[in-house]
Amino acid sequence: MTRLAFPVSAALALAGAVQAQQPTPEMRAQAIALYRVCHADVARLCDGVTPGGGRIIACLKSHAPDVSSDCRDGLLKAKAMRDKSSAPATPPK
């Protein structure tokens, strides 16, 4: 598996950049942080999984009990960022 494929797919899938033309600096920083805490888990649990289409995330989910606590926390933070970026804006009062 290409070492750079995971952070790119993480940036797209987790940070919500799929809908955006360009990932924001915050999304890129989140992807780098996620790579740092999850790359060992991906190598250990998902070696041979082709990145893209959410396959790495699905693999990590299927191995949830074996994912390190740091990676789990990073995934939760990335999900919160994705949810925040995809939430409809609240109009000002």
PDB file of N, CA, C and O in Angstrom:
ATOM      1  N   MET A   1       0.856  -1.184   0.000  1.00  0.00           N
ATOM      2  CA  MET A   1       0.000   0.000   0.000  1.00  0.00           C
ATOM      3  C   MET A   1       0.893   1.236   0.000  1.00  0.00           C
ATOM      4  O   MET A   1       1.876   1.284   0.740  1.00  0.00           O
ATOM      5  N   THR A   2       0.576   2.207  -0.796  1.00  0.00           N
ATOM      6  CA  THR A   2       1.327   3.446  -0.855  1.00  0.00           C
ATOM      7  C   THR A   2       1.141   4.216   0.444  1.00  0.00           C
ATOM      8  O   THR A   2       0.016   4.393   0.910  1.00  0.00           O
ATOM      9  N   ARG A   3       2.236   4.671   1.026  1.00  0.00           N
ATOM     10  CA  ARG A   3       2.164   5.347   2.319  1.00  0.00           C
ATOM     11  C   ARG A   3       1.380   6.651   2.258  1.00  0.00           C
ATOM     12  O   ARG A   3       0.757   7.040   3.246  1.00  0.00           O
ATOM     13  N   LEU A   4       1.400   7.326   1.130  1.00  0.00           N
ATOM     14  CA  LEU A   4       0.687   8.595   1.032  1.00  0.00           C
ATOM     15  C   LEU A   4      -0.789   8.411   0.712  1.00  0.00           C
ATOM     16  O   LEU A   4      -1.564   9.359   0.835  1.00  0.00           O
ATOM     17  N   ALA A   5      -1.189   7.230   0.309  1.00  0.00           N
ATOM     18  CA  ALA A   5      -2.586   7.023  -0.072  1.00  0.00           C
ATOM     19  C   ALA A   5      -3.521   7.169   1.112  1.00  0.00           C
ATOM     20  O   ALA A   5      -4.617   7.710   0.963  1.00  0.00           O
ATOM     21  N   PHE A   6      -3.117   6.703   2.281  1.00  0.00           N
ATOM     22  CA  PHE A   6      -4.002   6.797   3.430  1.00  0.00           C
ATOM     23  C   PHE A   6      -4.296   8.235   3.819  1.00  0.00           C
ATOM     24  O   PHE A   6      -5.467   8.561   4.013  1.00  0.00           O
ATOM     25  N   PRO A   7      -3.295   9.134   3.949  1.00  0.00           N
ATOM     26  CA  PRO A   7      -3.660  10.492   4.331  1.00  0.00           C
ATOM     27  C   PRO A   7      -4.517  11.191   3.287  1.00  0.00           C
ATOM     28  O   PRO A   7      -5.388  11.988   3.637  1.00  0.00           O
ATOM     29  N   VAL A   8      -4.287  10.907   2.022  1.00  0.00           N
ATOM     30  CA  VAL A   8      -5.106  11.538   0.990  1.00  0.00           C
ATOM     31  C   VAL A   8      -6.537  11.031   1.086  1.00  0.00           C
ATOM     32  O   VAL A   8      -7.477  11.825   1.055  1.00  0.00           O
ATOM     33  N   SER A   9      -6.714   9.716   1.202  1.00  0.00           N
ATOM     34  CA  SER A   9      -8.078   9.198   1.306  1.00  0.00           C
ATOM     35  C   SER A   9      -8.726   9.639   2.601  1.00  0.00           C
ATOM     36  O   SER A   9      -9.933   9.880   2.637  1.00  0.00           O
ATOM     37  N   ALA A  10      -7.941   9.751   3.675  1.00  0.00           N
ATOM     38  CA  ALA A  10      -8.487  10.225   4.944  1.00  0.00           C
ATOM     39  C   ALA A  10      -8.947  11.670   4.821  1.00  0.00           C
ATOM     40  O   ALA A  10     -10.009  12.033   5.328  1.00  0.00           O
ATOM     41  N   ALA A  11      -8.150  12.494   4.149  1.00  0.00           N
ATOM     42  CA  ALA A  11      -8.537  13.891   3.968  1.00  0.00           C
ATOM     43  C   ALA A  11      -9.850  13.982   3.206  1.00  0.00           C
ATOM     44  O   ALA A  11     -10.720  14.786   3.541  1.00  0.00           O
ATOM     45  N   LEU A  12      -9.984  13.161   2.191  1.00  0.00           N
ATOM     46  CA  LEU A  12     -11.194  13.221   1.378  1.00  0.00           C
ATOM     47  C   LEU A  12     -12.401  12.623   2.090  1.00  0.00           C
ATOM     48  O   LEU A  12     -13.467  13.238   2.138  1.00  0.00           O
ATOM     49  N   ALA A  13     -12.236  11.448   2.630  1.00  0.00           N
ATOM     50  CA  ALA A  13     -13.376  10.746   3.207  1.00  0.00           C
ATOM     51  C   ALA A  13     -13.775  11.280   4.564  1.00  0.00           C
ATOM     52  O   ALA A  13     -14.963  11.446   4.842  1.00  0.00           O
ATOM     53  N   LEU A  14     -12.805  11.550   5.410  1.00  0.00           N
ATOM     54  CA  LEU A  14     -13.120  11.924   6.781  1.00  0.00           C
ATOM     55  C   LEU A  14     -13.343  13.410   6.975  1.00  0.00           C
ATOM     56  O   LEU A  14     -14.216  13.813   7.744  1.00  0.00           O
ATOM     57  N   ALA A  15     -12.573  14.216   6.297  1.00  0.00           N
ATOM     58  CA  ALA A  15     -12.688  15.651   6.523  1.00  0.00           C
ATOM     59  C   ALA A  15     -13.746  16.297   5.643  1.00  0.00           C
ATOM     60  O   ALA A  15     -13.978  17.501   5.744  1.00  0.00           O
ATOM     61  N   GLY A  16     -14.383  15.527   4.788  1.00  0.00           N
ATOM     62  CA  GLY A  16     -15.479  16.065   3.996  1.00  0.00           C
ATOM     63  C   GLY A  16     -15.041  16.791   2.748  1.00  0.00           C
ATOM     64  O   GLY A  16     -15.815  17.570   2.193  1.00  0.00           O
ATOM     65  N   ALA A  17     -13.827  16.563   2.289  1.00  0.00           N
ATOM     66  CA  ALA A  17     -13.334  17.269   1.118  1.00  0.00           C
ATOM     67  C   ALA A  17     -13.916  16.723  -0.172  1.00  0.00           C
ATOM     68  O   ALA A  17     -13.675  17.282  -1.242  1.00  0.00           O
ATOM     69  N   VAL A  18     -14.674  15.645  -0.093  1.00  0.00           N
ATOM     70  CA  VAL A  18     -15.272  15.089  -1.296  1.00  0.00           C
ATOM     71  C   VAL A  18     -16.164  16.126  -1.957  1.00  0.00           C
ATOM     72  O   VAL A  18     -16.177  16.250  -3.181  1.00  0.00           O
ATOM     73  N   GLN A  19     -16.915  16.877  -1.142  1.00  0.00           N
ATOM     74  CA  GLN A  19     -17.801  17.887  -1.702  1.00  0.00           C
ATOM     75  C   GLN A  19     -17.059  19.174  -2.055  1.00  0.00           C
ATOM     76  O   GLN A  19     -17.522  19.941  -2.899  1.00  0.00           O
ATOM     77  N   ALA A  20     -15.936  19.412  -1.430  1.00  0.00           N
ATOM     78  CA  ALA A  20     -15.203  20.669  -1.647  1.00  0.00           C
ATOM     79  C   ALA A  20     -14.231  20.511  -2.809  1.00  0.00           C
ATOM     80  O   ALA A  20     -13.713  19.421  -3.052  1.00  0.00           O
ATOM     81  N   GLN A  21     -13.990  21.596  -3.516  1.00  0.00           N
ATOM     82  CA  GLN A  21     -13.016  21.567  -4.594  1.00  0.00           C
ATOM     83  C   GLN A  21     -11.602  21.431  -4.044  1.00  0.00           C
ATOM     84  O   GLN A  21     -10.800  20.661  -4.572  1.00  0.00           O
ATOM     85  N   GLN A  22     -11.296  22.170  -2.995  1.00  0.00           N
ATOM     86  CA  GLN A  22      -9.974  22.153  -2.396  1.00  0.00           C
ATOM     87  C   GLN A  22     -10.105  21.886  -0.902  1.00  0.00           C
ATOM     88  O   GLN A  22     -10.903  22.535  -0.226  1.00  0.00           O
ATOM     89  N   PRO A  23      -9.323  20.930  -0.376  1.00  0.00           N
ATOM     90  CA  PRO A  23      -9.339  20.739   1.076  1.00  0.00           C
ATOM     91  C   PRO A  23      -8.812  21.997   1.767  1.00  0.00           C
ATOM     92  O   PRO A  23      -7.883  22.640   1.278  1.00  0.00           O
ATOM     93  N   THR A  24      -9.404  22.333   2.888  1.00  0.00           N
ATOM     94  CA  THR A  24      -8.944  23.496   3.647  1.00  0.00           C
ATOM     95  C   THR A  24      -7.660  23.136   4.381  1.00  0.00           C
ATOM     96  O   THR A  24      -7.352  21.955   4.542  1.00  0.00           O
ATOM     97  N   PRO A  25      -6.905  24.136   4.829  1.00  0.00           N
ATOM     98  CA  PRO A  25      -5.716  23.840   5.635  1.00  0.00           C
ATOM     99  C   PRO A  25      -6.062  23.021   6.886  1.00  0.00           C
ATOM    100  O   PRO A  25      -5.279  22.173   7.314  1.00  0.00           O
ATOM    101  N   GLU A  26      -7.225  23.279   7.460  1.00  0.00           N
ATOM    102  CA  GLU A  26      -7.645  22.514   8.637  1.00  0.00           C
ATOM    103  C   GLU A  26      -7.849  21.039   8.274  1.00  0.00           C
ATOM    104  O   GLU A  26      -7.472  20.152   9.040  1.00  0.00           O
ATOM    105  N   MET A  27      -8.447  20.778   7.103  1.00  0.00           N
ATOM    106  CA  MET A  27      -8.647  19.402   6.643  1.00  0.00           C
ATOM    107  C   MET A  27      -7.317  18.702   6.410  1.00  0.00           C
ATOM    108  O   MET A  27      -7.142  17.540   6.778  1.00  0.00           O
ATOM    109  N   ARG A  28      -6.388  19.414   5.800  1.00  0.00           N
ATOM    110  CA  ARG A  28      -5.060  18.834   5.551  1.00  0.00           C
ATOM    111  C   ARG A  28      -4.347  18.536   6.863  1.00  0.00           C
ATOM    112  O   ARG A  28      -3.719  17.487   7.003  1.00  0.00           O
ATOM    113  N   ALA A  29      -4.438  19.441   7.813  1.00  0.00           N
ATOM    114  CA  ALA A  29      -3.804  19.224   9.120  1.00  0.00           C
ATOM    115  C   ALA A  29      -4.433  18.019   9.814  1.00  0.00           C
ATOM    116  O   ALA A  29      -3.730  17.225  10.441  1.00  0.00           O
ATOM    117  N   GLN A  30      -5.747  17.880   9.706  1.00  0.00           N
ATOM    118  CA  GLN A  30      -6.434  16.741  10.306  1.00  0.00           C
ATOM    119  C   GLN A  30      -5.994  15.444   9.641  1.00  0.00           C
ATOM    120  O   GLN A  30      -5.793  14.437  10.321  1.00  0.00           O
ATOM    121  N   ALA A  31      -5.843  15.457   8.328  1.00  0.00           N
ATOM    122  CA  ALA A  31      -5.412  14.262   7.605  1.00  0.00           C
ATOM    123  C   ALA A  31      -4.004  13.852   8.028  1.00  0.00           C
ATOM    124  O   ALA A  31      -3.730  12.666   8.211  1.00  0.00           O
ATOM    125  N   ILE A  32      -3.119  14.825   8.183  1.00  0.00           N
ATOM    126  CA  ILE A  32      -1.746  14.530   8.612  1.00  0.00           C
ATOM    127  C   ILE A  32      -1.750  13.968  10.029  1.00  0.00           C
ATOM    128  O   ILE A  32      -1.065  12.987  10.314  1.00  0.00           O
ATOM    129  N   ALA A  33      -2.521  14.588  10.912  1.00  0.00           N
ATOM    130  CA  ALA A  33      -2.613  14.091  12.288  1.00  0.00           C
ATOM    131  C   ALA A  33      -3.186  12.679  12.318  1.00  0.00           C
ATOM    132  O   ALA A  33      -2.715  11.832  13.077  1.00  0.00           O
ATOM    133  N   LEU A  34      -4.191  12.427  11.503  1.00  0.00           N
ATOM    134  CA  LEU A  34      -4.812  11.109  11.444  1.00  0.00           C
ATOM    135  C   LEU A  34      -3.813  10.077  10.922  1.00  0.00           C
ATOM    136  O   LEU A  34      -3.740   8.962  11.439  1.00  0.00           O
ATOM    137  N   TYR A  35      -3.056  10.447   9.911  1.00  0.00           N
ATOM    138  CA  TYR A  35      -2.035   9.539   9.381  1.00  0.00           C
ATOM    139  C   TYR A  35      -1.036   9.177  10.479  1.00  0.00           C
ATOM    140  O   TYR A  35      -0.676   8.010  10.635  1.00  0.00           O
ATOM    141  N   ARG A  36      -0.598  10.162  11.223  1.00  0.00           N
ATOM    142  CA  ARG A  36       0.404   9.913  12.267  1.00  0.00           C
ATOM    143  C   ARG A  36      -0.089   8.920  13.312  1.00  0.00           C
ATOM    144  O   ARG A  36       0.678   8.075  13.773  1.00  0.00           O
ATOM    145  N   VAL A  37      -1.353   9.013  13.688  1.00  0.00           N
ATOM    146  CA  VAL A  37      -1.859   8.141  14.754  1.00  0.00           C
ATOM    147  C   VAL A  37      -2.422   6.827  14.223  1.00  0.00           C
ATOM    148  O   VAL A  37      -2.588   5.882  14.994  1.00  0.00           O
ATOM    149  N   CYS A  38      -2.719   6.742  12.934  1.00  0.00           N
ATOM    150  CA  CYS A  38      -3.355   5.532  12.408  1.00  0.00           C
ATOM    151  C   CYS A  38      -2.491   4.723  11.438  1.00  0.00           C
ATOM    152  O   CYS A  38      -2.849   3.596  11.097  1.00  0.00           O
ATOM    153  N   HIS A  39      -1.372   5.271  10.990  1.00  0.00           N
ATOM    154  CA  HIS A  39      -0.635   4.545   9.949  1.00  0.00           C
ATOM    155  C   HIS A  39      -0.189   3.156  10.391  1.00  0.00           C
ATOM    156  O   HIS A  39      -0.189   2.231   9.579  1.00  0.00           O
ATOM    157  N   ALA A  40       0.189   2.984  11.651  1.00  0.00           N
ATOM    158  CA  ALA A  40       0.592   1.656  12.122  1.00  0.00           C
ATOM    159  C   ALA A  40      -0.601   0.700  12.150  1.00  0.00           C
ATOM    160  O   ALA A  40      -0.466  -0.479  11.824  1.00  0.00           O
ATOM    161  N   ASP A  41      -1.769   1.216  12.543  1.00  0.00           N
ATOM    162  CA  ASP A  41      -2.979   0.387  12.546  1.00  0.00           C
ATOM    163  C   ASP A  41      -3.349  -0.027  11.126  1.00  0.00           C
ATOM    164  O   ASP A  41      -3.710  -1.180  10.888  1.00  0.00           O
ATOM    165  N   VAL A  42      -3.260   0.906  10.187  1.00  0.00           N
ATOM    166  CA  VAL A  42      -3.591   0.602   8.798  1.00  0.00           C
ATOM    167  C   VAL A  42      -2.623  -0.452   8.265  1.00  0.00           C
ATOM    168  O   VAL A  42      -3.045  -1.403   7.607  1.00  0.00           O
ATOM    169  N   ALA A  43      -1.334  -0.291   8.542  1.00  0.00           N
ATOM    170  CA  ALA A  43      -0.347  -1.252   8.064  1.00  0.00           C
ATOM    171  C   ALA A  43      -0.573  -2.632   8.691  1.00  0.00           C
ATOM    172  O   ALA A  43      -0.424  -3.656   8.023  1.00  0.00           O
ATOM    173  N   ARG A  44      -0.926  -2.651   9.948  1.00  0.00           N
ATOM    174  CA  ARG A  44      -1.095  -3.911  10.680  1.00  0.00           C
ATOM    175  C   ARG A  44      -2.419  -4.598  10.339  1.00  0.00           C
ATOM    176  O   ARG A  44      -2.459  -5.813  10.151  1.00  0.00           O
ATOM    177  N   LEU A  45      -3.490  -3.826  10.260  1.00  0.00           N
ATOM    178  CA  LEU A  45      -4.824  -4.406  10.117  1.00  0.00           C
ATOM    179  C   LEU A  45      -5.356  -4.418   8.688  1.00  0.00           C
ATOM    180  O   LEU A  45      -6.189  -5.256   8.341  1.00  0.00           O
ATOM    181  N   CYS A  46      -4.882  -3.500   7.867  1.00  0.00           N
ATOM    182  CA  CYS A  46      -5.489  -3.307   6.553  1.00  0.00           C
ATOM    183  C   CYS A  46      -4.479  -3.406   5.413  1.00  0.00           C
ATOM    184  O   CYS A  46      -4.713  -2.871   4.329  1.00  0.00           O
ATOM    185  N   ASP A  47      -3.361  -4.084   5.650  1.00  0.00           N
ATOM    186  CA  ASP A  47      -2.364  -4.250   4.609  1.00  0.00           C
ATOM    187  C   ASP A  47      -3.007  -4.964   3.426  1.00  0.00           C
ATOM    188  O   ASP A  47      -3.669  -5.987   3.602  1.00  0.00           O
ATOM    189  N   GLY A  48      -2.822  -4.447   2.258  1.00  0.00           N
ATOM    190  CA  GLY A  48      -3.406  -5.056   1.069  1.00  0.00           C
ATOM    191  C   GLY A  48      -4.745  -4.463   0.665  1.00  0.00           C
ATOM    192  O   GLY A  48      -5.251  -4.767  -0.416  1.00  0.00           O
ATOM    193  N   VAL A  49      -5.334  -3.615   1.519  1.00  0.00           N
ATOM    194  CA  VAL A  49      -6.594  -2.953   1.168  1.00  0.00           C
ATOM    195  C   VAL A  49      -6.257  -1.776   0.255  1.00  0.00           C
ATOM    196  O   VAL A  49      -5.421  -0.936   0.587  1.00  0.00           O
ATOM    197  N   THR A  50      -6.918  -1.732  -0.891  1.00  0.00           N
ATOM    198  CA  THR A  50      -6.692  -0.652  -1.840  1.00  0.00           C
ATOM    199  C   THR A  50      -7.391   0.607  -1.349  1.00  0.00           C
ATOM    200  O   THR A  50      -8.601   0.594  -1.120  1.00  0.00           O
ATOM    201  N   PRO A  51      -6.637   1.705  -1.182  1.00  0.00           N
ATOM    202  CA  PRO A  51      -7.252   2.957  -0.724  1.00  0.00           C
ATOM    203  C   PRO A  51      -8.265   3.488  -1.744  1.00  0.00           C
ATOM    204  O   PRO A  51      -8.167   3.238  -2.945  1.00  0.00           O
ATOM    205  N   GLY A  52      -9.230   4.223  -1.220  1.00  0.00           N
ATOM    206  CA  GLY A  52     -10.245   4.851  -2.064  1.00  0.00           C
ATOM    207  C   GLY A  52     -11.600   4.233  -1.806  1.00  0.00           C
ATOM    208  O   GLY A  52     -11.715   3.061  -1.448  1.00  0.00           O
ATOM    209  N   GLY A  53     -12.608   5.034  -1.993  1.00  0.00           N
ATOM    210  CA  GLY A  53     -13.971   4.554  -1.833  1.00  0.00           C
ATOM    211  C   GLY A  53     -14.336   4.184  -0.413  1.00  0.00           C
ATOM    212  O   GLY A  53     -15.308   3.462  -0.192  1.00  0.00           O
ATOM    213  N   GLY A  54     -13.571   4.668   0.558  1.00  0.00           N
ATOM    214  CA  GLY A  54     -13.872   4.389   1.956  1.00  0.00           C
ATOM    215  C   GLY A  54     -13.412   3.017   2.439  1.00  0.00           C
ATOM    216  O   GLY A  54     -13.788   2.581   3.527  1.00  0.00           O
ATOM    217  N   ARG A  55     -12.589   2.328   1.621  1.00  0.00           N
ATOM    218  CA  ARG A  55     -12.172   0.974   1.990  1.00  0.00           C
ATOM    219  C   ARG A  55     -11.266   0.934   3.215  1.00  0.00           C
ATOM    220  O   ARG A  55     -11.375   0.012   4.024  1.00  0.00           O
ATOM    221  N   ILE A  56     -10.382   1.901   3.369  1.00  0.00           N
ATOM    222  CA  ILE A  56      -9.490   1.914   4.542  1.00  0.00           C
ATOM    223  C   ILE A  56     -10.324   2.133   5.803  1.00  0.00           C
ATOM    224  O   ILE A  56     -10.134   1.434   6.799  1.00  0.00           O
ATOM    225  N   ILE A  57     -11.234   3.083   5.770  1.00  0.00           N
ATOM    226  CA  ILE A  57     -12.085   3.354   6.928  1.00  0.00           C
ATOM    227  C   ILE A  57     -12.940   2.136   7.245  1.00  0.00           C
ATOM    228  O   ILE A  57     -13.093   1.772   8.411  1.00  0.00           O
ATOM    229  N   ALA A  58     -13.499   1.503   6.215  1.00  0.00           N
ATOM    230  CA  ALA A  58     -14.309   0.301   6.429  1.00  0.00           C
ATOM    231  C   ALA A  58     -13.468  -0.806   7.062  1.00  0.00           C
ATOM    232  O   ALA A  58     -13.942  -1.530   7.938  1.00  0.00           O
ATOM    233  N   CYS A  59     -12.236  -0.932   6.621  1.00  0.00           N
ATOM    234  CA  CYS A  59     -11.346  -1.935   7.192  1.00  0.00           C
ATOM    235  C   CYS A  59     -11.094  -1.644   8.668  1.00  0.00           C
ATOM    236  O   CYS A  59     -11.177  -2.542   9.506  1.00  0.00           O
ATOM    237  N   LEU A  60     -10.788  -0.392   8.982  1.00  0.00           N
ATOM    238  CA  LEU A  60     -10.554  -0.038  10.387  1.00  0.00           C
ATOM    239  C   LEU A  60     -11.804  -0.288  11.221  1.00  0.00           C
ATOM    240  O   LEU A  60     -11.706  -0.770  12.349  1.00  0.00           O
ATOM    241  N   LYS A  61     -12.972   0.032  10.686  1.00  0.00           N
ATOM    242  CA  LYS A  61     -14.226  -0.223  11.409  1.00  0.00           C
ATOM    243  C   LYS A  61     -14.418  -1.717  11.648  1.00  0.00           C
ATOM    244  O   LYS A  61     -14.880  -2.124  12.715  1.00  0.00           O
ATOM    245  N   SER A  62     -14.066  -2.529  10.661  1.00  0.00           N
ATOM    246  CA  SER A  62     -14.251  -3.974  10.810  1.00  0.00           C
ATOM    247  C   SER A  62     -13.294  -4.568  11.838  1.00  0.00           C
ATOM    248  O   SER A  62     -13.519  -5.667  12.345  1.00  0.00           O
ATOM    249  N   HIS A  63     -12.234  -3.840  12.140  1.00  0.00           N
ATOM    250  CA  HIS A  63     -11.255  -4.264  13.141  1.00  0.00           C
ATOM    251  C   HIS A  63     -11.312  -3.369  14.373  1.00  0.00           C
ATOM    252  O   HIS A  63     -10.316  -3.229  15.082  1.00  0.00           O
ATOM    253  N   ALA A  64     -12.454  -2.771  14.632  1.00  0.00           N
ATOM    254  CA  ALA A  64     -12.600  -1.778  15.706  1.00  0.00           C
ATOM    255  C   ALA A  64     -11.987  -2.211  17.043  1.00  0.00           C
ATOM    256  O   ALA A  64     -11.316  -1.396  17.676  1.00  0.00           O
ATOM    257  N   PRO A  65     -12.184  -3.448  17.498  1.00  0.00           N
ATOM    258  CA  PRO A  65     -11.599  -3.818  18.793  1.00  0.00           C
ATOM    259  C   PRO A  65     -10.068  -3.800  18.802  1.00  0.00           C
ATOM    260  O   PRO A  65      -9.453  -3.697  19.864  1.00  0.00           O
ATOM    261  N   ASP A  66      -9.455  -3.900  17.619  1.00  0.00           N
ATOM    262  CA  ASP A  66      -8.000  -3.963  17.522  1.00  0.00           C
ATOM    263  C   ASP A  66      -7.345  -2.626  17.195  1.00  0.00           C
ATOM    264  O   ASP A  66      -6.118  -2.528  17.194  1.00  0.00           O
ATOM    265  N   VAL A  67      -8.142  -1.597  16.917  1.00  0.00           N
ATOM    266  CA  VAL A  67      -7.611  -0.278  16.574  1.00  0.00           C
ATOM    267  C   VAL A  67      -7.090   0.385  17.850  1.00  0.00           C
ATOM    268  O   VAL A  67      -7.742   0.339  18.894  1.00  0.00           O
ATOM    269  N   SER A  68      -5.917   0.996  17.756  1.00  0.00           N
ATOM    270  CA  SER A  68      -5.326   1.656  18.922  1.00  0.00           C
ATOM    271  C   SER A  68      -6.210   2.803  19.399  1.00  0.00           C
ATOM    272  O   SER A  68      -6.980   3.374  18.627  1.00  0.00           O
ATOM    273  N   SER A  69      -6.088   3.124  20.665  1.00  0.00           N
ATOM    274  CA  SER A  69      -6.908   4.209  21.223  1.00  0.00           C
ATOM    275  C   SER A  69      -6.578   5.549  20.572  1.00  0.00           C
ATOM    276  O   SER A  69      -7.474   6.369  20.370  1.00  0.00           O
ATOM    277  N   ASP A  70      -5.311   5.786  20.240  1.00  0.00           N
ATOM    278  CA  ASP A  70      -4.941   7.042  19.577  1.00  0.00           C
ATOM    279  C   ASP A  70      -5.597   7.153  18.202  1.00  0.00           C
ATOM    280  O   ASP A  70      -6.094   8.216  17.831  1.00  0.00           O
ATOM    281  N   CYS A  71      -5.596   6.054  17.451  1.00  0.00           N
ATOM    282  CA  CYS A  71      -6.230   6.060  16.131  1.00  0.00           C
ATOM    283  C   CYS A  71      -7.735   6.244  16.280  1.00  0.00           C
ATOM    284  O   CYS A  71      -8.341   7.021  15.543  1.00  0.00           O
ATOM    285  N   ARG A  72      -8.333   5.545  17.215  1.00  0.00           N
ATOM    286  CA  ARG A  72      -9.779   5.666  17.448  1.00  0.00           C
ATOM    287  C   ARG A  72     -10.138   7.122  17.761  1.00  0.00           C
ATOM    288  O   ARG A  72     -11.101   7.662  17.217  1.00  0.00           O
ATOM    289  N   ASP A  73      -9.351   7.751  18.645  1.00  0.00           N
ATOM    290  CA  ASP A  73      -9.600   9.156  18.988  1.00  0.00           C
ATOM    291  C   ASP A  73      -9.450  10.057  17.758  1.00  0.00           C
ATOM    292  O   ASP A  73     -10.249  10.969  17.549  1.00  0.00           O
ATOM    293  N   GLY A  74      -8.424   9.794  16.952  1.00  0.00           N
ATOM    294  CA  GLY A  74      -8.216  10.582  15.739  1.00  0.00           C
ATOM    295  C   GLY A  74      -9.367  10.435  14.759  1.00  0.00           C
ATOM    296  O   GLY A  74      -9.791  11.410  14.138  1.00  0.00           O
ATOM    297  N   LEU A  75      -9.873   9.215  14.621  1.00  0.00           N
ATOM    298  CA  LEU A  75     -11.014   8.983  13.732  1.00  0.00           C
ATOM    299  C   LEU A  75     -12.255   9.711  14.228  1.00  0.00           C
ATOM    300  O   LEU A  75     -13.016  10.261  13.433  1.00  0.00           O
ATOM    301  N   LEU A  76     -12.459   9.714  15.546  1.00  0.00           N
ATOM    302  CA  LEU A  76     -13.613  10.427  16.107  1.00  0.00           C
ATOM    303  C   LEU A  76     -13.504  11.932  15.875  1.00  0.00           C
ATOM    304  O   LEU A  76     -14.496  12.589  15.559  1.00  0.00           O
ATOM    305  N   LYS A  77     -12.289  12.480  16.034  1.00  0.00           N
ATOM    306  CA  LYS A  77     -12.081  13.914  15.780  1.00  0.00           C
ATOM    307  C   LYS A  77     -12.333  14.236  14.308  1.00  0.00           C
ATOM    308  O   LYS A  77     -12.956  15.247  13.986  1.00  0.00           O
ATOM    309  N   ALA A  78     -11.849  13.376  13.424  1.00  0.00           N
ATOM    310  CA  ALA A  78     -12.050  13.606  11.988  1.00  0.00           C
ATOM    311  C   ALA A  78     -13.530  13.523  11.632  1.00  0.00           C
ATOM    312  O   ALA A  78     -14.021  14.309  10.821  1.00  0.00           O
ATOM    313  N   LYS A  79     -14.237  12.577  12.232  1.00  0.00           N
ATOM    314  CA  LYS A  79     -15.677  12.458  11.978  1.00  0.00           C
ATOM    315  C   LYS A  79     -16.408  13.708  12.455  1.00  0.00           C
ATOM    316  O   LYS A  79     -17.309  14.206  11.780  1.00  0.00           O
ATOM    317  N   ALA A  80     -16.014  14.210  13.622  1.00  0.00           N
ATOM    318  CA  ALA A  80     -16.643  15.436  14.140  1.00  0.00           C
ATOM    319  C   ALA A  80     -16.384  16.603  13.193  1.00  0.00           C
ATOM    320  O   ALA A  80     -17.272  17.424  12.965  1.00  0.00           O
ATOM    321  N   MET A  81     -15.173  16.681  12.641  1.00  0.00           N
ATOM    322  CA  MET A  81     -14.859  17.748  11.688  1.00  0.00           C
ATOM    323  C   MET A  81     -15.708  17.590  10.432  1.00  0.00           C
ATOM    324  O   MET A  81     -16.253  18.569   9.921  1.00  0.00           O
ATOM    325  N   ARG A  82     -15.822  16.363   9.932  1.00  0.00           N
ATOM    326  CA  ARG A  82     -16.626  16.120   8.737  1.00  0.00           C
ATOM    327  C   ARG A  82     -18.083  16.483   8.987  1.00  0.00           C
ATOM    328  O   ARG A  82     -18.725  17.125   8.156  1.00  0.00           O
ATOM    329  N   ASP A  83     -18.597  16.068  10.140  1.00  0.00           N
ATOM    330  CA  ASP A  83     -19.985  16.378  10.469  1.00  0.00           C
ATOM    331  C   ASP A  83     -20.202  17.883  10.579  1.00  0.00           C
ATOM    332  O   ASP A  83     -21.223  18.410  10.136  1.00  0.00           O
ATOM    333  N   LYS A  84     -19.235  18.563  11.170  1.00  0.00           N
ATOM    334  CA  LYS A  84     -19.330  20.019  11.319  1.00  0.00           C
ATOM    335  C   LYS A  84     -19.296  20.706   9.947  1.00  0.00           C
ATOM    336  O   LYS A  84     -20.048  21.650   9.703  1.00  0.00           O
ATOM    337  N   SER A  85     -18.430  20.232   9.064  1.00  0.00           N
ATOM    338  CA  SER A  85     -18.308  20.880   7.750  1.00  0.00           C
ATOM    339  C   SER A  85     -19.492  20.575   6.846  1.00  0.00           C
ATOM    340  O   SER A  85     -19.763  21.331   5.912  1.00  0.00           O
ATOM    341  N   SER A  86     -20.208  19.472   7.108  1.00  0.00           N
ATOM    342  CA  SER A  86     -21.347  19.144   6.259  1.00  0.00           C
ATOM    343  C   SER A  86     -22.673  19.601   6.853  1.00  0.00           C
ATOM    344  O   SER A  86     -23.715  19.479   6.209  1.00  0.00           O
ATOM    345  N   ALA A  87     -22.646  20.125   8.076  1.00  0.00           N
ATOM    346  CA  ALA A  87     -23.872  20.609   8.721  1.00  0.00           C
ATOM    347  C   ALA A  87     -24.337  21.885   8.026  1.00  0.00           C
ATOM    348  O   ALA A  87     -23.512  22.711   7.634  1.00  0.00           O
ATOM    349  N   PRO A  88     -25.644  22.053   7.870  1.00  0.00           N
ATOM    350  CA  PRO A  88     -26.127  23.290   7.265  1.00  0.00           C
ATOM    351  C   PRO A  88     -25.811  24.485   8.147  1.00  0.00           C
ATOM    352  O   PRO A  88     -25.893  24.411   9.373  1.00  0.00           O
ATOM    353  N   ALA A  89     -25.457  25.554   7.521  1.00  0.00           N
ATOM    354  CA  ALA A  89     -25.132  26.777   8.275  1.00  0.00           C
ATOM    355  C   ALA A  89     -26.381  27.337   8.947  1.00  0.00           C
ATOM    356  O   ALA A  89     -27.468  27.347   8.369  1.00  0.00           O
ATOM    357  N   THR A  90     -26.205  27.794  10.157  1.00  0.00           N
ATOM    358  CA  THR A  90     -27.310  28.428  10.870  1.00  0.00           C
ATOM    359  C   THR A  90     -27.345  29.892  10.478  1.00  0.00           C
ATOM    360  O   THR A  90     -26.346  30.596  10.623  1.00  0.00           O
ATOM    361  N   PRO A  91     -28.487  30.363   9.982  1.00  0.00           N
ATOM    362  CA  PRO A  91     -28.562  31.773   9.585  1.00  0.00           C
ATOM    363  C   PRO A  91     -28.395  32.686  10.800  1.00  0.00           C
ATOM    364  O   PRO A  91     -28.852  32.353  11.893  1.00  0.00           O
ATOM    365  N   PRO A  92     -27.750  33.820  10.615  1.00  0.00           N
ATOM    366  CA  PRO A  92     -27.591  34.778  11.732  1.00  0.00           C
ATOM    367  C   PRO A  92     -28.950  35.319  12.156  1.00  0.00           C
ATOM    368  O   PRO A  92     -29.881  35.419  11.357  1.00  0.00           O
ATOM    369  N   LYS A  93     -29.034  35.662  13.435  1.00  0.00           N
ATOM    370  CA  LYS A  93     -30.287  36.206  13.980  1.00  0.00           C
ATOM    371  C   LYS A  93     -30.327  37.707  13.855  1.00  0.00           C
ATOM    372  O   LYS A  93     -31.305  38.334  14.262  1.00  0.00           O
TER     373      LYS A  93
END
